[in-house]
């Protein structure tokens, strides 16, 4: 094999390594960014295991920095930008992730590391060996990445970084303050909230139903009358009289502890569910609006109910302080986080099917007035997240293509000027 052939193969090996490893980081980063709440919950899960609870603001900043670093550096690697710095920075990330995933592989403190959010769940073993391969390829790129040319010249790469960060922030902040643009969870918009047997109001025999909980990596099923303490995390409801499903199922209880799922979620007509997965983070300032919303739904032949995660005393305290005009039920916090993101969120149902979800964090006055007092009703805030994500992605690709064309044109002009200057110098020589 000649030296030229060897160099050509090495160059294409670098290009392929850039594309594959860069794509893995892009997917990992964007799935975390789309669902920043899910990333926050996963980081808090790790912190709880290590007894290192931190304020939510710090956890949020860590989530957006992690997703941003993975997505931006992965995209820069694919484009060949910052050829020396990017492989080193990604290797620095892997210097943290590799021992972390080794610890998770050996100790199994969580069932899912959260590397790809809820988009793709892989085993802890597969996660560790994936990171071993990624680290090895990054070491190869540290040595050889400069042997393949970048798509953009260095003087324009800061514009590429700006576009990537702007896209990342737009997607992440929308998902954190409203709802994720793409829903990878068990209750996506358009699906039925309950299975047919629940919607019809026919619950299974209690002896055929158990509840799956997890603690320190151990999973165990409990009967309804023998549920574990709060140190266990609810995973799923298992109905042994029906075929097993991989989706999370919603189970609601009244304040006496009885299964009231069919009462909380009506199978016909329009309904709004107030979702509060962490009662200690609920804002009392919304109580007047919520009562007005409940009255609005009743006056339009609909209904409203609240699903709250918390102990009986705190839920009853919320009902008293808020003077709730709507019925209140309790549900597991994990299930409510699956259903809708945010400290407080609204889920609009029609005939038991999810029409839209929205966090109350940025509920503005115009939407509130329209939802309460106009004839348009709640559909005014129907789900647009998926279309918006596609539009933003398309805009990013167009912007990068435009930059590439301008950059390539500039390089062509620079080459022609240099060529002309060289010819004039040659003709001027005696």
One Martini backbone bead per residue (centre of mass of N, CA, C, O) as a GRO file, in nm:
protein
  430
    1UNK     BB    1   0.094   0.038   0.025
    2UNK     BB    2   0.078   0.351  -0.026
    3UNK     BB    3   0.103   0.659   0.108
    4UNK     BB    4  -0.146   0.782  -0.032
    5UNK     BB    5  -0.350   0.560   0.043
    6UNK     BB    6  -0.314   0.583   0.347
    7UNK     BB    7  -0.405   0.880   0.370
    8UNK     BB    8  -0.685   0.841   0.246
    9UNK     BB    9  -0.793   0.637   0.455
   10UNK     BB   10  -0.748   0.818   0.701
   11UNK     BB   11  -0.933   1.046   0.614
   12UNK     BB   12  -1.198   0.869   0.596
   13UNK     BB   13  -1.183   0.775   0.888
   14UNK     BB   14  -1.223   1.054   1.010
   15UNK     BB   15  -1.494   1.120   0.882
   16UNK     BB   16  -1.652   0.878   1.000
   17UNK     BB   17  -1.594   0.938   1.296
   18UNK     BB   18  -1.730   1.210   1.305
   19UNK     BB   19  -2.016   1.122   1.225
   20UNK     BB   20  -2.076   0.902   1.438
   21UNK     BB   21  -1.995   1.048   1.702
   22UNK     BB   22  -2.147   1.311   1.651
   23UNK     BB   23  -2.432   1.182   1.631
   24UNK     BB   24  -2.444   1.071   1.919
   25UNK     BB   25  -2.423   1.351   2.058
   26UNK     BB   26  -2.663   1.484   1.923
   27UNK     BB   27  -2.880   1.288   2.023
   28UNK     BB   28  -2.820   1.313   2.323
   29UNK     BB   29  -2.858   1.625   2.342
   30UNK     BB   30  -3.146   1.667   2.210
   31UNK     BB   31  -3.309   1.480   2.399
   32UNK     BB   32  -3.242   1.641   2.653
   33UNK     BB   33  -3.344   1.922   2.547
   34UNK     BB   34  -3.638   1.866   2.482
   35UNK     BB   35  -3.630   1.722   2.790
   36UNK     BB   36  -3.537   1.890   3.056
   37UNK     BB   37  -3.705   1.765   3.280
   38UNK     BB   38  -3.591   1.480   3.251
   39UNK     BB   39  -3.299   1.565   3.316
   40UNK     BB   40  -3.356   1.675   3.594
   41UNK     BB   41  -3.471   1.413   3.717
   42UNK     BB   42  -3.215   1.241   3.670
   43UNK     BB   43  -3.018   1.409   3.835
   44UNK     BB   44  -3.186   1.389   4.099
   45UNK     BB   45  -3.162   1.084   4.120
   46UNK     BB   46  -2.860   1.078   4.166
   47UNK     BB   47  -2.849   1.270   4.411
   48UNK     BB   48  -3.027   1.092   4.596
   49UNK     BB   49  -2.839   0.849   4.603
   50UNK     BB   50  -2.591   1.048   4.715
   51UNK     BB   51  -2.697   1.270   4.902
   52UNK     BB   52  -2.706   1.561   4.687
   53UNK     BB   53  -2.892   1.792   4.722
   54UNK     BB   54  -3.022   2.048   4.500
   55UNK     BB   55  -3.111   2.310   4.358
   56UNK     BB   56  -3.303   2.349   4.080
   57UNK     BB   57  -3.130   2.563   3.936
   58UNK     BB   58  -2.869   2.396   3.925
   59UNK     BB   59  -2.987   2.155   3.775
   60UNK     BB   60  -3.078   2.309   3.525
   61UNK     BB   61  -2.798   2.411   3.440
   62UNK     BB   62  -2.676   2.128   3.409
   63UNK     BB   63  -2.873   2.029   3.188
   64UNK     BB   64  -2.813   2.252   2.969
   65UNK     BB   65  -2.505   2.207   2.959
   66UNK     BB   66  -2.502   1.910   2.880
   67UNK     BB   67  -2.678   1.922   2.624
   68UNK     BB   68  -2.513   2.150   2.486
   69UNK     BB   69  -2.239   2.010   2.469
   70UNK     BB   70  -2.323   1.760   2.308
   71UNK     BB   71  -2.454   1.897   2.063
   72UNK     BB   72  -2.239   2.106   1.976
   73UNK     BB   73  -1.987   1.922   1.964
   74UNK     BB   74  -2.110   1.712   1.773
   75UNK     BB   75  -2.162   1.906   1.535
   76UNK     BB   76  -1.869   2.009   1.507
   77UNK     BB   77  -1.750   1.734   1.444
   78UNK     BB   78  -1.909   1.678   1.182
   79UNK     BB   79  -1.798   1.964   1.049
   80UNK     BB   80  -1.485   2.013   1.151
   81UNK     BB   81  -1.472   2.197   1.383
   82UNK     BB   82  -1.238   2.254   1.588
   83UNK     BB   83  -1.022   2.008   1.559
   84UNK     BB   84  -0.873   2.020   1.841
   85UNK     BB   85  -1.086   2.090   2.071
   86UNK     BB   86  -1.331   1.896   2.045
   87UNK     BB   87  -1.203   1.616   2.113
   88UNK     BB   88  -1.104   1.709   2.394
   89UNK     BB   89  -1.379   1.787   2.519
   90UNK     BB   90  -1.513   1.509   2.477
   91UNK     BB   91  -1.303   1.354   2.645
   92UNK     BB   92  -1.366   1.503   2.908
   93UNK     BB   93  -1.652   1.395   2.928
   94UNK     BB   94  -1.568   1.090   2.924
   95UNK     BB   95  -1.398   1.107   3.193
   96UNK     BB   96  -1.678   1.106   3.345
   97UNK     BB   97  -1.873   0.893   3.207
   98UNK     BB   98  -1.714   0.630   3.226
   99UNK     BB   99  -1.703   0.588   3.539
  100UNK     BB  100  -2.005   0.625   3.583
  101UNK     BB  101  -2.101   0.380   3.402
  102UNK     BB  102  -1.940   0.172   3.562
  103UNK     BB  103  -2.088   0.210   3.827
  104UNK     BB  104  -2.371   0.143   3.711
  105UNK     BB  105  -2.298  -0.140   3.607
  106UNK     BB  106  -2.218  -0.258   3.891
  107UNK     BB  107  -2.445  -0.128   4.099
  108UNK     BB  108  -2.730  -0.047   3.992
  109UNK     BB  109  -2.901   0.228   4.089
  110UNK     BB  110  -3.015   0.234   3.794
  111UNK     BB  111  -3.200   0.132   3.508
  112UNK     BB  112  -3.130   0.426   3.376
  113UNK     BB  113  -2.903   0.667   3.268
  114UNK     BB  114  -3.015   0.886   3.037
  115UNK     BB  115  -2.854   0.938   2.763
  116UNK     BB  116  -3.150   0.942   2.575
  117UNK     BB  117  -3.360   0.950   2.756
  118UNK     BB  118  -3.684   0.853   2.630
  119UNK     BB  119  -3.600   0.768   2.338
  120UNK     BB  120  -3.356   0.569   2.456
  121UNK     BB  121  -3.333   0.250   2.613
  122UNK     BB  122  -3.050   0.123   2.779
  123UNK     BB  123  -2.833  -0.058   2.915
  124UNK     BB  124  -2.572  -0.036   3.133
  125UNK     BB  125  -2.378  -0.208   2.968
  126UNK     BB  126  -2.413  -0.070   2.691
  127UNK     BB  127  -2.326   0.207   2.787
  128UNK     BB  128  -2.036   0.146   2.866
  129UNK     BB  129  -1.934   0.024   2.591
  130UNK     BB  130  -1.999   0.270   2.428
  131UNK     BB  131  -1.796   0.460   2.580
  132UNK     BB  132  -1.543   0.305   2.507
  133UNK     BB  133  -1.559   0.348   2.202
  134UNK     BB  134  -1.574   0.656   2.200
  135UNK     BB  135  -1.303   0.707   2.342
  136UNK     BB  136  -1.123   0.568   2.131
  137UNK     BB  137  -1.204   0.750   1.890
  138UNK     BB  138  -1.121   1.021   2.019
  139UNK     BB  139  -0.822   0.956   2.038
  140UNK     BB  140  -0.787   0.929   1.734
  141UNK     BB  141  -0.879   1.229   1.675
  142UNK     BB  142  -0.665   1.383   1.828
  143UNK     BB  143  -0.437   1.282   1.622
  144UNK     BB  144  -0.622   1.302   1.317
  145UNK     BB  145  -0.831   1.541   1.258
  146UNK     BB  146  -0.634   1.735   1.074
  147UNK     BB  147  -0.643   1.537   0.805
  148UNK     BB  148  -0.923   1.679   0.774
  149UNK     BB  149  -1.127   1.890   0.640
  150UNK     BB  150  -1.332   2.143   0.682
  151UNK     BB  151  -1.634   2.302   0.602
  152UNK     BB  152  -1.519   2.544   0.772
  153UNK     BB  153  -1.371   2.819   0.827
  154UNK     BB  154  -1.248   2.969   1.106
  155UNK     BB  155  -1.381   3.267   1.064
  156UNK     BB  156  -1.696   3.117   1.065
  157UNK     BB  157  -1.744   2.925   1.320
  158UNK     BB  158  -1.892   3.120   1.518
  159UNK     BB  159  -2.162   3.110   1.359
  160UNK     BB  160  -2.220   2.814   1.399
  161UNK     BB  161  -2.234   2.822   1.708
  162UNK     BB  162  -2.465   3.028   1.727
  163UNK     BB  163  -2.681   2.857   1.584
  164UNK     BB  164  -2.674   2.611   1.775
  165UNK     BB  165  -2.744   2.763   2.040
  166UNK     BB  166  -3.013   2.888   1.948
  167UNK     BB  167  -3.155   2.621   1.895
  168UNK     BB  168  -3.120   2.493   2.173
  169UNK     BB  169  -3.269   2.713   2.341
  170UNK     BB  170  -3.541   2.702   2.200
  171UNK     BB  171  -3.608   2.406   2.263
  172UNK     BB  172  -3.555   2.393   2.573
  173UNK     BB  173  -3.737   2.634   2.677
  174UNK     BB  174  -3.998   2.532   2.565
  175UNK     BB  175  -4.004   2.259   2.720
  176UNK     BB  176  -3.982   2.385   3.010
  177UNK     BB  177  -4.232   2.608   2.985
  178UNK     BB  178  -4.433   2.403   2.842
  179UNK     BB  179  -4.344   2.158   2.627
  180UNK     BB  180  -4.232   1.915   2.462
  181UNK     BB  181  -4.206   1.895   2.124
  182UNK     BB  182  -4.133   1.592   2.188
  183UNK     BB  183  -4.295   1.285   2.282
  184UNK     BB  184  -4.145   0.996   2.458
  185UNK     BB  185  -4.376   0.904   2.624
  186UNK     BB  186  -4.676   0.742   2.746
  187UNK     BB  187  -4.847   1.043   2.688
  188UNK     BB  188  -4.928   1.138   2.408
  189UNK     BB  189  -5.056   1.321   2.185
  190UNK     BB  190  -5.362   1.139   2.090
  191UNK     BB  191  -5.392   0.962   2.327
  192UNK     BB  192  -5.500   0.744   2.556
  193UNK     BB  193  -5.498   0.760   2.894
  194UNK     BB  194  -5.664   0.497   2.891
  195UNK     BB  195  -5.761   0.201   2.892
  196UNK     BB  196  -6.041   0.037   2.808
  197UNK     BB  197  -6.098  -0.084   3.093
  198UNK     BB  198  -6.086   0.197   3.237
  199UNK     BB  199  -6.280   0.374   3.066
  200UNK     BB  200  -6.534   0.181   3.132
  201UNK     BB  201  -6.509   0.131   3.458
  202UNK     BB  202  -6.347  -0.159   3.460
  203UNK     BB  203  -6.199  -0.305   3.703
  204UNK     BB  204  -5.988  -0.506   3.827
  205UNK     BB  205  -5.900  -0.732   4.022
  206UNK     BB  206  -5.709  -0.675   4.296
  207UNK     BB  207  -5.554  -0.954   4.277
  208UNK     BB  208  -5.445  -0.878   3.967
  209UNK     BB  209  -5.305  -0.623   4.108
  210UNK     BB  210  -4.993  -0.454   4.086
  211UNK     BB  211  -4.698  -0.269   4.216
  212UNK     BB  212  -4.419  -0.119   4.077
  213UNK     BB  213  -4.104  -0.094   4.241
  214UNK     BB  214  -3.806   0.111   4.331
  215UNK     BB  215  -3.476   0.028   4.497
  216UNK     BB  216  -3.158   0.039   4.433
  217UNK     BB  217  -3.240  -0.143   4.160
  218UNK     BB  218  -3.487  -0.273   4.294
  219UNK     BB  219  -3.760  -0.480   4.203
  220UNK     BB  220  -4.113  -0.467   4.319
  221UNK     BB  221  -4.416  -0.617   4.408
  222UNK     BB  222  -4.733  -0.475   4.519
  223UNK     BB  223  -4.998  -0.452   4.695
  224UNK     BB  224  -5.242  -0.231   4.776
  225UNK     BB  225  -5.225  -0.318   5.103
  226UNK     BB  226  -4.870  -0.310   5.059
  227UNK     BB  227  -4.731  -0.047   5.038
  228UNK     BB  228  -4.461   0.132   5.035
  229UNK     BB  229  -4.255   0.359   5.107
  230UNK     BB  230  -4.099   0.665   5.000
  231UNK     BB  231  -3.822   0.515   4.913
  232UNK     BB  232  -3.994   0.428   4.688
  233UNK     BB  233  -4.040   0.388   4.329
  234UNK     BB  234  -4.268   0.430   4.097
  235UNK     BB  235  -4.338   0.252   3.783
  236UNK     BB  236  -4.598   0.041   3.779
  237UNK     BB  237  -4.894  -0.115   3.661
  238UNK     BB  238  -5.000  -0.457   3.716
  239UNK     BB  239  -5.202  -0.661   3.501
  240UNK     BB  240  -5.261  -1.008   3.520
  241UNK     BB  241  -5.538  -1.014   3.334
  242UNK     BB  242  -5.348  -0.879   3.125
  243UNK     BB  243  -5.157  -0.785   2.897
  244UNK     BB  244  -4.853  -0.680   2.883
  245UNK     BB  245  -4.723  -0.347   2.933
  246UNK     BB  246  -4.482  -0.080   2.871
  247UNK     BB  247  -4.672   0.121   2.975
  248UNK     BB  248  -4.777   0.362   3.158
  249UNK     BB  249  -5.013   0.377   3.425
  250UNK     BB  250  -5.299   0.526   3.545
  251UNK     BB  251  -5.349   0.595   3.902
  252UNK     BB  252  -5.626   0.683   4.108
  253UNK     BB  253  -5.709   0.849   4.422
  254UNK     BB  254  -5.871   0.906   4.681
  255UNK     BB  255  -5.868   1.041   5.012
  256UNK     BB  256  -5.923   0.722   5.111
  257UNK     BB  257  -5.755   0.517   4.901
  258UNK     BB  258  -5.927   0.472   4.651
  259UNK     BB  259  -6.000   0.362   4.349
  260UNK     BB  260  -6.051   0.655   4.101
  261UNK     BB  261  -5.992   0.660   3.792
  262UNK     BB  262  -6.284   0.676   3.657
  263UNK     BB  263  -6.346   0.950   3.805
  264UNK     BB  264  -6.102   1.131   3.715
  265UNK     BB  265  -6.145   0.991   3.420
  266UNK     BB  266  -6.334   1.059   3.174
  267UNK     BB  267  -6.473   0.909   2.876
  268UNK     BB  268  -6.645   1.176   2.828
  269UNK     BB  269  -6.577   1.454   2.690
  270UNK     BB  270  -6.458   1.734   2.863
  271UNK     BB  271  -6.121   1.775   3.013
  272UNK     BB  272  -5.932   1.899   3.297
  273UNK     BB  273  -5.600   1.848   3.417
  274UNK     BB  274  -5.435   1.881   3.717
  275UNK     BB  275  -5.076   1.880   3.753
  276UNK     BB  276  -4.896   1.764   4.063
  277UNK     BB  277  -4.589   1.613   4.141
  278UNK     BB  278  -4.495   1.866   4.346
  279UNK     BB  279  -4.641   2.023   4.599
  280UNK     BB  280  -4.402   2.207   4.713
  281UNK     BB  281  -4.399   2.363   4.406
  282UNK     BB  282  -4.656   2.495   4.426
  283UNK     BB  283  -4.867   2.773   4.327
  284UNK     BB  284  -5.100   2.976   4.487
  285UNK     BB  285  -5.155   3.200   4.260
  286UNK     BB  286  -5.348   2.986   4.082
  287UNK     BB  287  -5.621   2.931   4.232
  288UNK     BB  288  -5.820   3.127   4.100
  289UNK     BB  289  -5.791   3.030   3.811
  290UNK     BB  290  -5.874   2.732   3.864
  291UNK     BB  291  -6.163   2.795   3.955
  292UNK     BB  292  -6.246   2.937   3.695
  293UNK     BB  293  -6.190   2.697   3.510
  294UNK     BB  294  -6.392   2.505   3.639
  295UNK     BB  295  -6.643   2.678   3.583
  296UNK     BB  296  -6.611   2.683   3.279
  297UNK     BB  297  -6.634   2.378   3.226
  298UNK     BB  298  -6.914   2.338   3.351
  299UNK     BB  299  -7.063   2.555   3.165
  300UNK     BB  300  -6.945   2.353   2.909
  301UNK     BB  301  -6.993   2.044   2.985
  302UNK     BB  302  -6.755   1.993   3.174
  303UNK     BB  303  -6.441   1.919   3.344
  304UNK     BB  304  -6.248   1.908   3.658
  305UNK     BB  305  -5.923   1.787   3.777
  306UNK     BB  306  -5.695   1.663   4.028
  307UNK     BB  307  -5.345   1.556   4.023
  308UNK     BB  308  -5.169   1.448   4.318
  309UNK     BB  309  -4.855   1.442   4.481
  310UNK     BB  310  -4.903   1.315   4.813
  311UNK     BB  311  -4.993   1.343   5.112
  312UNK     BB  312  -5.285   1.373   5.278
  313UNK     BB  313  -5.224   1.637   5.433
  314UNK     BB  314  -5.122   1.814   5.191
  315UNK     BB  315  -5.371   1.781   5.011
  316UNK     BB  316  -5.578   1.894   5.212
  317UNK     BB  317  -5.439   2.168   5.239
  318UNK     BB  318  -5.477   2.252   4.946
  319UNK     BB  319  -5.786   2.237   4.939
  320UNK     BB  320  -5.828   2.457   5.157
  321UNK     BB  321  -5.654   2.699   5.051
  322UNK     BB  322  -5.777   2.689   4.744
  323UNK     BB  323  -6.079   2.625   4.735
  324UNK     BB  324  -6.166   2.384   4.572
  325UNK     BB  325  -6.403   2.321   4.291
  326UNK     BB  326  -6.248   2.052   4.253
  327UNK     BB  327  -6.152   1.747   4.228
  328UNK     BB  328  -5.932   1.534   4.427
  329UNK     BB  329  -5.638   1.342   4.348
  330UNK     BB  330  -5.416   1.074   4.364
  331UNK     BB  331  -5.068   1.015   4.258
  332UNK     BB  332  -4.794   0.925   4.118
  333UNK     BB  333  -4.518   1.108   4.045
  334UNK     BB  334  -4.404   0.955   3.799
  335UNK     BB  335  -4.664   0.957   3.631
  336UNK     BB  336  -4.703   1.268   3.624
  337UNK     BB  337  -4.431   1.324   3.480
  338UNK     BB  338  -4.517   1.168   3.226
  339UNK     BB  339  -4.771   1.329   3.149
  340UNK     BB  340  -4.642   1.613   3.269
  341UNK     BB  341  -4.462   1.902   3.261
  342UNK     BB  342  -4.401   2.047   3.562
  343UNK     BB  343  -4.514   2.178   3.853
  344UNK     BB  344  -4.757   2.284   3.666
  345UNK     BB  345  -5.033   2.133   3.481
  346UNK     BB  346  -5.220   2.092   3.173
  347UNK     BB  347  -5.482   1.857   3.063
  348UNK     BB  348  -5.654   1.794   2.761
  349UNK     BB  349  -5.969   1.629   2.715
  350UNK     BB  350  -6.127   1.400   2.469
  351UNK     BB  351  -6.269   1.120   2.530
  352UNK     BB  352  -5.980   1.042   2.683
  353UNK     BB  353  -5.808   1.225   2.495
  354UNK     BB  354  -5.518   1.385   2.413
  355UNK     BB  355  -5.477   1.723   2.304
  356UNK     BB  356  -5.320   1.884   2.544
  357UNK     BB  357  -5.028   2.051   2.684
  358UNK     BB  358  -4.946   2.268   2.981
  359UNK     BB  359  -4.766   2.480   3.134
  360UNK     BB  360  -4.803   2.742   3.388
  361UNK     BB  361  -4.550   2.930   3.376
  362UNK     BB  362  -4.651   3.082   3.072
  363UNK     BB  363  -4.939   3.182   3.126
  364UNK     BB  364  -5.108   3.401   2.951
  365UNK     BB  365  -5.360   3.630   2.929
  366UNK     BB  366  -5.474   3.571   2.648
  367UNK     BB  367  -5.513   3.265   2.685
  368UNK     BB  368  -5.684   3.277   2.935
  369UNK     BB  369  -5.920   3.442   2.823
  370UNK     BB  370  -5.984   3.252   2.588
  371UNK     BB  371  -6.038   2.999   2.763
  372UNK     BB  372  -6.269   3.136   2.943
  373UNK     BB  373  -6.440   3.365   2.735
  374UNK     BB  374  -6.439   3.224   2.472
  375UNK     BB  375  -6.568   3.029   2.205
  376UNK     BB  376  -6.312   2.862   2.140
  377UNK     BB  377  -6.149   2.765   2.372
  378UNK     BB  378  -5.897   2.532   2.446
  379UNK     BB  379  -5.793   2.495   2.136
  380UNK     BB  380  -5.603   2.751   2.119
  381UNK     BB  381  -5.366   2.542   2.259
  382UNK     BB  382  -5.273   2.355   2.062
  383UNK     BB  383  -5.052   2.137   1.944
  384UNK     BB  384  -4.705   2.255   1.803
  385UNK     BB  385  -4.424   2.126   1.857
  386UNK     BB  386  -4.347   1.946   1.613
  387UNK     BB  387  -4.360   2.170   1.395
  388UNK     BB  388  -4.153   2.358   1.531
  389UNK     BB  389  -3.912   2.165   1.522
  390UNK     BB  390  -3.903   2.134   1.215
  391UNK     BB  391  -3.865   2.435   1.154
  392UNK     BB  392  -3.601   2.477   1.312
  393UNK     BB  393  -3.435   2.259   1.168
  394UNK     BB  394  -3.464   2.376   0.883
  395UNK     BB  395  -3.340   2.653   0.948
  396UNK     BB  396  -3.064   2.549   1.032
  397UNK     BB  397  -2.988   2.410   0.765
  398UNK     BB  398  -3.012   2.662   0.588
  399UNK     BB  399  -2.803   2.833   0.738
  400UNK     BB  400  -2.564   2.638   0.696
  401UNK     BB  401  -2.575   2.640   0.387
  402UNK     BB  402  -2.532   2.942   0.349
  403UNK     BB  403  -2.258   2.953   0.491
  404UNK     BB  404  -2.115   2.754   0.303
  405UNK     BB  405  -2.147   2.913   0.043
  406UNK     BB  406  -2.007   3.170   0.138
  407UNK     BB  407  -1.743   3.035   0.222
  408UNK     BB  408  -1.674   2.906  -0.052
  409UNK     BB  409  -1.673   3.170  -0.212
  410UNK     BB  410  -1.449   3.305  -0.051
  411UNK     BB  411  -1.233   3.092  -0.117
  412UNK     BB  412  -1.244   3.128  -0.422
  413UNK     BB  413  -1.165   3.424  -0.432
  414UNK     BB  414  -0.897   3.392  -0.279
  415UNK     BB  415  -0.769   3.197  -0.484
  416UNK     BB  416  -0.785   3.385  -0.734
  417UNK     BB  417  -0.616   3.617  -0.619
  418UNK     BB  418  -0.364   3.448  -0.567
  419UNK     BB  419  -0.327   3.354  -0.860
  420UNK     BB  420  -0.295   3.635  -0.989
  421UNK     BB  421  -0.054   3.727  -0.818
  422UNK     BB  422   0.134   3.500  -0.912
  423UNK     BB  423   0.128   3.575  -1.218
  424UNK     BB  424   0.243   3.861  -1.187
  425UNK     BB  425   0.510   3.775  -1.058
  426UNK     BB  426   0.606   3.597  -1.293
  427UNK     BB  427   0.594   3.828  -1.520
  428UNK     BB  428   0.799   4.025  -1.362
  429UNK     BB  429   1.013   3.839  -1.418
  430UNK     BB  430   1.316   3.811  -1.612
   0.00000   0.00000   0.00000
